[in-house]
Amino acid sequence: MTSSRDNSRPDLRILLASVFIIATCGILYELLLGSISTYFLGSSILQFSITIGLFMFFMGVGSYLSRFIKENLLEAFIYIEIILSIVGGFSALILYAGFTLTENYYLIVVFIIALIGTFVGLEIPLIARIINQYSSIRETMANVLSFDYIGALLASLIFPLVLLPYYGVMKTAFIVGIINCGVAIFNAISFKHLIKKFQNIFISSLVTILILLVGFIYSFRINSFFEQLLYQDDILLTRQSQYQRIIVTKWNQDFRLFLNGHLQFSSVDEYRYHEPFVHVPMLTAFNHENILVLGGGDGMAVREILKYPEVKKIDVVDLDPEMTKLASEHFLFTNLNENSLNNAKVKIHNEDAFNFIKKSSEIYSAILIDLPDPNDTGLGKLYSKEFYQMLSKRLALDGVMVTQATSPYFARNAFWCIVHTLQSVFPVVVPYTTYVPTFGQWGFVMAGNKIRIDSTDNYIKALQTKLAEQKFHTGLKYVYPNLIPSLFIFDNDINEIPTDTNTLNTQKLVNYYETSAREWQ
């Protein structure tokens, strides 16, 4: 290759553009692998930490191995792009197959990370050595690193904002693979006069990109095939939002909602969760005019709240607009939630609950927190002492708040951690529990500043009396006056144990929850 140092040459601009593109692709592969592992295994911090750590290590391995490539650098770079496009393009498919068809997912994901990381590590040193033939080492390193970092920024923005919500992980993998192969073809054509085996390289690149295009075209069917293997029941509906994978399954008359692979409700017994969750705090609250629901985008909790005619306003704060849109428009949800989210009293806010509370100036009679389990720090912050302190300022003096609190049986430490965290903020905290066949024993925690409980027996009797006075109580499927006392009974294997409180700094709750999940898995 020529030894010219003329920075204005088109060849140099082609190579720098290639650096920018391959840097973008490298970060996208990293984000893809971390996201897929989180989807299958939960614990986003753990999965991304493992992915990033292994990826960086194998990039180092690739960088070291690049020293042994001494000739035909341009051809070597193009072949690496072709190989990387195949491995990266099919990475999501391989991981889906590994998770659904084998019990060795971790072995497979480490192997894929090793391959992709090594080839990504080979790219930059090789192309830097090629660019160095056009400019000084000082200019080469400055240019290569600048374009590399800019590409990384672009990848970190387009992955969560464009690629994941609009294409999902399977299509995104094929897209990135196609882009990688496009770099190979573009460089092969641009430097045709310098490549000895141009025809072989060009045909290899063309065949690879055609295979990847076929994968992209049929990615929906491939994805549906593997997802069907993941679930016991028929999949009726799938959506990929910016935040999560939404799947609805059906078996006979049982409809089930899964978010990122985690079951959220079963239509055959969801009322055994939602009726105690809503009616215990609503019967305890002194006023029902202004209600806040955090989470609950499926509309089930709102359905129960609307049974109180004195309710004037319900704010529903759910991060994912795709979820609330489905619950407002799709007949599967509107039949279950009785079209609750379209009620004139309901206002939907698609934003983060933490930020909503932070900027809110409203005072609420009751606050109901119907969020997923705290399986990562993003959710763990919504069970933290700091968050509860903010909630206490938004709760009326005689108001009541309640949160779902995982299973006191399957996640005993996590449940009592939530109780103790609320006790560090509110003067009155009342845990209660119920049995939901789909989930097992489930727990809730109610708290307030002035809940009148002179004795547990008197409080229970007051709840029974208030429920009996409600005109709708005979229409409830599960909760009735004589059931109330059982909600406050904790058997010996689920009763209180000592735990730490959960703060934004420590995130003890996430550790408790993950430990329990590993034990039961």
C-alpha positions as CSV (number, residue, x, y, z in Angstrom):
1,M,0.0,0.0,0.0
2,T,1.2,3.5,-0.7
3,S,3.2,5.3,2.0
4,S,1.8,8.7,1.3
5,R,1.0,10.9,4.3
6,D,-1.6,13.1,2.5
7,N,-4.6,13.3,4.9
8,S,-6.9,14.6,2.1
9,R,-6.8,11.3,0.2
10,P,-10.2,9.6,-0.2
11,D,-8.6,6.3,1.0
12,L,-8.1,7.8,4.5
13,R,-11.6,9.0,4.7
14,I,-12.9,5.5,3.8
15,L,-10.8,3.9,6.5
16,L,-11.9,6.5,9.1
17,A,-15.5,6.0,8.2
18,S,-14.9,2.2,8.6
19,V,-13.6,2.9,12.1
20,F,-16.7,4.8,13.0
21,I,-19.0,2.0,11.7
22,I,-17.2,-0.9,13.3
23,A,-17.0,0.9,16.6
24,T,-20.8,1.4,16.5
25,C,-21.2,-2.3,15.6
26,G,-18.9,-3.4,18.4
27,I,-20.9,-1.6,21.1
28,L,-24.2,-2.8,19.7
29,Y,-23.0,-6.4,20.0
30,E,-22.1,-5.8,23.6
31,L,-25.5,-4.2,24.3
32,L,-27.3,-7.0,22.5
33,L,-25.6,-9.8,24.4
34,G,-26.2,-8.1,27.8
35,S,-29.9,-7.5,26.9
36,I,-30.5,-11.0,25.8
37,S,-28.9,-12.5,29.0
38,T,-31.0,-10.1,31.1
39,Y,-34.1,-11.1,29.3
40,F,-33.5,-14.8,30.0
41,L,-31.9,-14.6,33.4
42,G,-32.9,-11.3,35.0
43,S,-30.5,-9.3,37.1
44,S,-29.4,-6.7,34.6
45,I,-26.4,-5.4,36.6
46,L,-25.0,-8.9,36.9
47,Q,-25.6,-9.8,33.2
48,F,-24.2,-6.5,31.9
49,S,-21.2,-6.7,34.2
50,I,-20.3,-10.2,33.1
51,T,-20.9,-9.3,29.4
52,I,-18.8,-6.1,29.6
53,G,-16.0,-7.7,31.6
54,L,-15.7,-10.7,29.3
55,F,-16.1,-8.6,26.2
56,M,-13.3,-6.2,27.2
57,F,-11.1,-9.2,28.2
58,F,-11.5,-10.9,24.8
59,M,-11.0,-7.6,23.0
60,G,-7.6,-7.5,24.7
61,V,-7.0,-11.0,23.5
62,G,-7.9,-9.9,19.9
63,S,-5.6,-6.9,20.2
64,Y,-2.7,-9.1,21.3
65,L,-3.4,-11.6,18.5
66,S,-3.3,-8.8,15.9
67,R,0.5,-8.5,16.3
68,F,0.8,-11.9,14.5
69,I,-0.9,-10.6,11.4
70,K,2.1,-9.1,9.5
71,E,1.1,-9.1,5.8
72,N,-2.0,-8.4,3.7
73,L,-3.5,-6.2,6.5
74,L,-6.4,-5.0,4.4
75,E,-7.4,-8.5,3.3
76,A,-7.2,-9.7,6.9
77,F,-9.4,-6.8,8.1
78,I,-12.0,-7.6,5.4
79,Y,-12.1,-11.3,6.3
80,I,-12.5,-10.4,10.0
81,E,-15.5,-8.2,9.1
82,I,-17.1,-11.1,7.2
83,I,-16.5,-13.6,10.1
84,L,-17.7,-11.0,12.7
85,S,-20.9,-10.3,10.6
86,I,-21.7,-14.0,10.6
87,V,-21.1,-14.6,14.3
88,G,-22.6,-11.3,15.4
89,G,-25.6,-11.5,13.0
90,F,-26.6,-15.0,14.2
91,S,-25.7,-14.3,17.9
92,A,-29.2,-13.7,19.0
93,L,-30.5,-16.8,17.2
94,I,-27.7,-18.9,18.8
95,L,-28.4,-17.6,22.3
96,Y,-32.2,-18.2,21.9
97,A,-31.5,-21.7,20.8
98,G,-29.0,-22.2,23.6
99,F,-31.5,-21.1,26.2
100,T,-34.5,-23.0,24.9
101,L,-32.9,-26.2,23.7
102,T,-30.0,-26.8,26.2
103,E,-29.1,-26.3,29.8
104,N,-25.7,-24.7,29.0
105,Y,-26.7,-21.2,28.3
106,Y,-23.8,-19.6,30.2
107,L,-21.3,-21.8,28.3
108,I,-22.8,-20.7,25.0
109,V,-23.0,-17.0,25.8
110,V,-19.4,-17.0,27.0
111,F,-18.3,-18.7,23.8
112,I,-20.2,-16.1,21.7
113,I,-18.8,-13.2,23.7
114,A,-15.3,-14.7,23.3
115,L,-15.7,-14.9,19.5
116,I,-17.2,-11.5,19.0
117,G,-14.9,-9.8,21.5
118,T,-11.8,-11.3,20.0
119,F,-12.7,-10.3,16.4
120,V,-13.7,-6.8,17.6
121,G,-10.3,-6.6,19.4
122,L,-8.6,-7.5,16.1
123,E,-10.3,-4.7,14.1
124,I,-8.9,-1.5,15.5
125,P,-5.2,-2.5,15.7
126,L,-5.4,-3.7,12.1
127,I,-7.1,-0.7,10.7
128,A,-4.9,1.6,12.7
129,R,-1.8,0.1,11.2
130,I,-3.4,0.5,7.7
131,I,-4.3,4.2,8.4
132,N,-0.7,4.7,9.7
133,Q,0.5,4.3,6.2
134,Y,-1.4,7.5,5.3
135,S,-0.6,9.6,8.4
136,S,1.8,9.9,11.3
137,I,1.3,7.7,14.4
138,R,0.2,10.8,16.4
139,E,-2.5,11.7,13.8
140,T,-3.5,8.0,13.4
141,M,-4.1,7.4,17.0
142,A,-6.0,10.7,17.4
143,N,-8.2,10.0,14.4
144,V,-8.9,6.3,15.2
145,L,-9.7,6.8,18.8
146,S,-11.9,9.9,18.0
147,F,-14.0,8.0,15.5
148,D,-14.1,4.9,17.7
149,Y,-15.5,6.9,20.7
150,I,-18.0,8.8,18.5
151,G,-19.2,5.4,17.1
152,A,-19.6,4.1,20.7
153,L,-21.8,7.1,21.5
154,L,-24.0,6.6,18.5
155,A,-24.5,2.9,19.4
156,S,-25.4,3.7,23.0
157,L,-28.1,6.1,21.7
158,I,-29.7,4.2,18.8
159,F,-29.8,0.8,20.6
160,P,-32.4,1.8,23.3
161,L,-34.1,4.5,21.3
162,V,-34.4,2.9,17.8
163,L,-33.2,-0.6,17.3
164,L,-34.5,-2.4,20.4
165,P,-38.0,-0.9,20.5
166,Y,-38.6,-1.1,16.7
167,Y,-36.8,-4.2,15.7
168,G,-36.2,-6.3,18.8
169,V,-33.0,-8.3,19.6
170,M,-33.2,-10.8,16.8
171,K,-33.6,-8.4,13.9
172,T,-31.1,-6.0,15.5
173,A,-28.5,-8.7,15.5
174,F,-29.0,-9.3,11.8
175,I,-29.0,-5.6,11.1
176,V,-25.6,-5.1,12.8
177,G,-24.3,-8.2,11.0
178,I,-25.4,-6.7,7.7
179,I,-23.7,-3.4,8.5
180,N,-20.5,-5.3,9.4
181,C,-20.5,-7.2,6.1
182,G,-21.3,-3.9,4.3
183,V,-18.0,-2.5,5.7
184,A,-16.2,-5.5,4.2
185,I,-17.8,-5.1,0.8
186,F,-17.3,-1.3,0.8
187,N,-13.6,-1.7,1.6
188,A,-13.1,-4.5,-0.9
189,I,-14.5,-2.4,-3.7
190,S,-12.7,0.8,-2.6
191,F,-9.3,-0.9,-2.4
192,K,-9.9,-3.4,-5.2
193,H,-6.6,-2.5,-6.9
194,L,-4.7,-3.5,-3.7
195,I,-6.4,-6.8,-3.0
196,K,-4.9,-9.9,-4.6
197,K,-7.9,-12.2,-4.2
198,F,-10.6,-9.6,-4.7
199,Q,-13.0,-12.0,-6.5
200,N,-12.9,-14.5,-3.6
201,I,-13.4,-11.8,-1.0
202,F,-16.2,-10.1,-2.9
203,I,-18.2,-13.3,-3.5
204,S,-17.7,-14.3,0.2
205,S,-19.0,-10.9,1.3
206,L,-21.9,-11.1,-1.1
207,V,-23.0,-14.6,0.0
208,T,-22.7,-13.6,3.7
209,I,-24.8,-10.5,3.3
210,L,-27.5,-12.5,1.4
211,I,-27.6,-15.1,4.2
212,L,-27.9,-12.3,6.8
213,L,-30.7,-10.7,4.7
214,V,-32.6,-14.0,4.7
215,G,-32.2,-14.2,8.5
216,F,-33.5,-10.6,8.8
217,I,-36.5,-11.3,6.6
218,Y,-37.4,-14.5,8.6
219,S,-36.3,-13.2,12.0
220,F,-39.9,-12.8,13.2
221,R,-40.7,-16.4,12.5
222,I,-37.4,-17.5,14.0
223,N,-38.1,-15.4,17.1
224,S,-41.6,-16.7,17.4
225,F,-40.4,-20.3,17.1
226,F,-38.0,-20.0,20.0
227,E,-40.4,-17.9,22.1
228,Q,-43.0,-20.6,21.7
229,L,-40.6,-23.1,23.0
230,L,-40.0,-20.9,26.1
231,Y,-43.7,-20.8,27.0
232,Q,-45.9,-23.8,27.7
233,D,-49.0,-22.1,26.2
234,D,-49.8,-20.7,22.8
235,I,-48.5,-17.1,22.2
236,L,-51.3,-14.8,21.2
237,L,-49.5,-11.5,21.1
238,T,-45.9,-10.2,21.2
239,R,-44.7,-6.6,21.4
240,Q,-41.2,-5.2,21.7
241,S,-41.3,-1.8,23.4
242,Q,-38.4,0.5,24.3
243,Y,-38.4,-1.0,27.8
244,Q,-39.5,-4.6,27.6
245,R,-40.7,-7.6,25.7
246,I,-44.5,-8.0,26.1
247,I,-46.0,-11.5,25.5
248,V,-49.5,-12.7,26.1
249,T,-50.2,-16.5,26.1
250,K,-53.4,-18.6,26.1
251,W,-54.3,-22.0,27.3
252,N,-58.0,-22.8,27.3
253,Q,-59.5,-19.7,28.9
254,D,-56.3,-18.7,30.8
255,F,-54.6,-15.6,29.4
256,R,-51.2,-14.8,30.8
257,L,-49.1,-11.6,30.6
258,F,-45.3,-11.9,30.6
259,L,-42.9,-8.9,30.7
260,N,-39.3,-9.8,29.8
261,G,-40.1,-13.5,30.4
262,H,-41.6,-12.8,33.9
263,L,-45.2,-13.7,34.6
264,Q,-47.3,-10.7,35.6
265,F,-50.8,-12.2,35.9
266,S,-53.0,-15.1,34.9
267,S,-56.6,-14.3,34.0
268,V,-58.0,-17.2,36.0
269,D,-56.8,-15.9,39.3
270,E,-55.6,-12.3,39.0
271,Y,-58.6,-11.2,41.1
272,R,-57.1,-13.0,44.1
273,Y,-54.2,-10.6,43.8
274,H,-55.9,-7.4,42.8
275,E,-58.9,-7.5,45.2
276,P,-56.8,-7.7,48.4
277,F,-54.2,-5.4,47.0
278,V,-56.8,-2.6,46.3
279,H,-59.6,-3.1,48.8
280,V,-57.6,-3.4,52.0
281,P,-56.0,0.1,51.6
282,M,-59.1,1.6,50.1
283,L,-61.2,0.5,53.0
284,T,-58.5,1.8,55.4
285,A,-58.2,5.2,53.8
286,F,-60.3,8.0,55.1
287,N,-60.8,9.6,51.6
288,H,-61.0,8.2,48.1
289,E,-61.1,11.3,46.0
290,N,-57.6,11.5,44.5
291,I,-55.8,8.2,43.9
292,L,-52.3,7.4,42.5
293,V,-51.3,4.1,40.9
294,L,-47.7,3.5,40.2
295,G,-47.3,0.7,37.7
296,G,-50.5,-1.2,37.1
297,G,-50.4,-0.6,33.4
298,D,-52.7,-3.6,32.8
299,G,-55.6,-1.7,34.3
300,M,-56.6,-4.4,36.8
301,A,-56.0,-2.4,39.9
302,V,-57.8,0.6,38.4
303,R,-60.8,-1.7,37.7
304,E,-61.1,-2.3,41.4
305,I,-60.5,1.3,42.4
306,L,-63.3,2.5,40.2
307,K,-65.8,0.4,42.2
308,Y,-65.7,3.3,44.8
309,P,-68.1,5.9,43.3
310,E,-66.6,8.7,45.4
311,V,-63.3,8.5,43.5
312,K,-62.8,11.6,41.4
313,K,-59.4,11.2,39.9
314,I,-56.9,8.4,39.3
315,D,-53.4,9.0,38.0
316,V,-51.8,5.9,36.5
317,V,-48.0,6.2,36.1
318,D,-46.6,3.4,34.0
319,L,-43.2,3.8,32.2
320,D,-44.2,1.9,29.0
321,P,-46.7,3.5,26.6
322,E,-46.9,0.2,24.7
323,M,-48.3,-1.5,27.8
324,T,-50.9,1.1,28.6
325,K,-51.9,1.2,24.9
326,L,-52.5,-2.5,24.8
327,A,-54.4,-2.4,28.1
328,S,-56.6,0.5,26.8
329,E,-57.2,-0.9,23.3
330,H,-56.7,-4.6,23.0
331,F,-59.8,-6.7,23.7
332,L,-57.9,-9.3,25.8
333,F,-57.1,-6.5,28.3
334,T,-60.2,-4.4,28.1
335,N,-62.3,-7.5,28.8
336,L,-60.3,-8.2,31.9
337,N,-59.9,-4.7,33.2
338,E,-63.5,-3.7,32.2
339,N,-62.1,-0.9,30.0
340,S,-60.9,0.8,33.2
341,L,-58.1,2.8,31.6
342,N,-60.5,4.6,29.3
343,N,-62.6,5.9,32.1
344,A,-62.9,9.7,32.3
345,K,-61.5,9.7,35.8
346,V,-58.3,8.0,34.7
347,K,-55.2,9.9,33.5
348,I,-52.2,7.9,32.2
349,H,-48.7,9.2,32.6
350,N,-46.0,7.3,30.7
351,E,-43.0,8.2,32.7
352,D,-40.6,6.9,35.4
353,A,-42.4,6.6,38.7
354,F,-39.4,8.0,40.6
355,N,-39.2,11.1,38.5
356,F,-43.0,11.6,38.5
357,I,-43.1,11.6,42.3
358,K,-40.0,13.8,42.5
359,K,-41.6,16.6,40.5
360,S,-45.2,16.1,41.6
361,S,-47.0,18.6,43.8
362,E,-50.3,16.5,44.1
363,I,-51.5,15.2,47.4
364,Y,-53.1,11.7,47.2
365,S,-55.7,10.0,49.4
366,A,-54.2,6.6,48.5
367,I,-51.1,5.5,46.6
368,L,-51.0,2.0,45.2
369,I,-47.7,0.6,43.9
370,D,-48.2,-2.2,41.5
371,L,-44.7,-2.6,40.1
372,P,-42.7,-5.7,39.0
373,D,-40.6,-7.5,41.6
374,P,-37.3,-5.8,42.5
375,N,-35.0,-7.9,40.3
376,D,-32.7,-5.1,39.3
377,T,-31.6,-1.7,40.7
378,G,-33.9,0.2,38.3
379,L,-36.8,-1.4,40.1
380,G,-35.0,-1.6,43.4
381,K,-35.0,2.2,43.7
382,L,-38.8,2.2,43.7
383,Y,-38.7,0.1,46.9
384,S,-36.0,2.3,48.6
385,K,-36.2,4.4,51.7
386,E,-35.5,7.5,49.7
387,F,-38.5,6.8,47.4
388,Y,-40.8,6.1,50.3
389,Q,-39.7,9.4,51.8
390,M,-40.8,11.2,48.7
391,L,-44.1,9.3,48.7
392,S,-44.8,10.3,52.3
393,K,-44.8,13.9,51.1
394,R,-47.3,13.2,48.4
395,L,-49.6,11.2,50.7
396,A,-52.4,12.9,52.6
397,L,-52.0,13.0,56.4
398,D,-54.8,10.5,56.8
399,G,-53.9,8.7,53.5
400,V,-52.8,5.2,52.9
401,M,-50.2,3.7,50.6
402,V,-49.7,0.1,49.7
403,T,-47.1,-1.8,47.7
404,Q,-46.9,-5.3,46.3
405,A,-44.0,-6.9,48.1
406,T,-43.1,-10.2,46.4
407,S,-43.7,-13.6,48.0
408,P,-43.1,-13.9,51.8
409,Y,-42.5,-17.6,51.1
410,F,-40.3,-17.7,48.0
411,A,-38.6,-14.4,48.8
412,R,-38.9,-14.1,52.5
413,N,-35.9,-11.8,53.1
414,A,-37.0,-9.5,50.3
415,F,-40.6,-9.2,51.7
416,W,-39.5,-8.3,55.2
417,C,-36.8,-6.0,53.8
418,I,-39.7,-4.0,52.2
419,V,-41.6,-4.0,55.5
420,H,-38.6,-2.7,57.4
421,T,-37.8,-0.1,54.8
422,L,-41.3,1.3,55.1
423,Q,-41.0,1.2,58.9
424,S,-38.0,3.5,58.6
425,V,-40.3,6.1,57.0
426,F,-43.9,5.6,58.2
427,P,-45.1,5.4,61.8
428,V,-47.7,2.8,60.9
429,V,-46.9,-0.2,58.7
430,V,-49.2,-3.2,58.1
431,P,-48.0,-6.3,56.2
432,Y,-50.6,-8.7,54.8
433,T,-50.7,-11.7,52.6
434,T,-52.9,-13.9,50.4
435,Y,-52.6,-17.0,48.3
436,V,-52.7,-16.7,44.5
437,P,-52.5,-20.2,42.9
438,T,-50.4,-19.0,39.9
439,F,-47.8,-17.3,42.1
440,G,-48.2,-19.0,45.5
441,Q,-48.2,-17.1,48.8
442,W,-48.0,-13.4,48.0
443,G,-47.4,-10.3,50.1
444,F,-48.4,-6.7,50.3
445,V,-47.4,-3.9,52.7
446,M,-49.6,-1.0,53.7
447,A,-48.3,2.2,55.4
448,G,-49.5,5.6,56.5
449,N,-49.0,8.4,58.9
450,K,-52.3,8.1,60.8
451,I,-53.8,4.7,60.2
452,R,-56.0,4.1,63.2
453,I,-55.1,0.7,64.6
454,D,-55.6,0.6,68.4
455,S,-55.6,-3.2,68.2
456,T,-55.4,-5.7,65.3
457,D,-58.8,-7.2,66.2
458,N,-60.6,-3.9,66.2
459,Y,-58.9,-2.9,62.9
460,I,-60.0,-6.2,61.3
461,K,-63.5,-5.8,62.5
462,A,-63.6,-2.2,61.2
463,L,-62.5,-3.5,57.7
464,Q,-65.2,-6.2,57.8
465,T,-67.8,-3.7,58.6
466,K,-66.7,-1.2,56.0
467,L,-66.6,-3.9,53.3
468,A,-70.0,-5.2,54.2
469,E,-71.3,-1.6,53.8
470,Q,-70.0,-1.3,50.2
471,K,-72.7,-2.0,47.6
472,F,-70.2,-3.8,45.3
473,H,-68.9,-6.2,47.9
474,T,-71.2,-9.1,46.9
475,G,-69.8,-8.8,43.3
476,L,-66.2,-9.5,44.4
477,K,-64.9,-12.9,43.4
478,Y,-62.6,-13.4,46.3
479,V,-62.6,-10.8,49.1
480,Y,-65.5,-11.0,51.5
481,P,-65.9,-9.9,55.2
482,N,-65.0,-13.3,56.7
483,L,-61.8,-13.6,54.6
484,I,-60.3,-10.4,56.0
485,P,-58.8,-11.9,59.2
486,S,-56.9,-14.5,57.2
487,L,-55.0,-11.8,55.3
488,F,-53.1,-10.7,58.4
489,I,-52.0,-14.2,59.4
490,F,-48.3,-15.1,58.8
491,D,-47.4,-18.7,59.3
492,N,-44.2,-19.7,61.0
493,D,-42.3,-20.2,57.8
494,I,-43.1,-16.8,56.4
495,N,-43.3,-14.7,59.6
496,E,-40.9,-11.8,60.3
497,I,-37.2,-12.2,60.2
498,P,-34.5,-9.5,60.6
499,T,-33.2,-7.7,57.5
500,D,-31.5,-4.5,56.5
501,T,-33.5,-1.6,55.0
502,N,-33.2,-0.9,51.3
503,T,-31.6,2.4,50.3
504,L,-30.5,3.8,46.9
505,N,-26.9,3.4,48.0
506,T,-27.0,-0.2,49.2
507,Q,-29.8,-1.8,47.1
508,K,-30.0,-4.6,49.7
509,L,-33.4,-5.6,48.4
510,V,-32.1,-6.6,45.0
511,N,-29.5,-8.8,46.6
512,Y,-32.1,-10.4,48.8
513,Y,-34.4,-11.0,45.9
514,E,-31.7,-12.4,43.6
515,T,-30.5,-14.7,46.3
516,S,-34.0,-16.1,46.8
517,A,-34.5,-16.5,43.0
518,R,-31.3,-18.5,42.7
519,E,-32.2,-20.8,45.5
520,W,-35.6,-21.6,44.0
521,Q,-34.3,-22.0,40.5
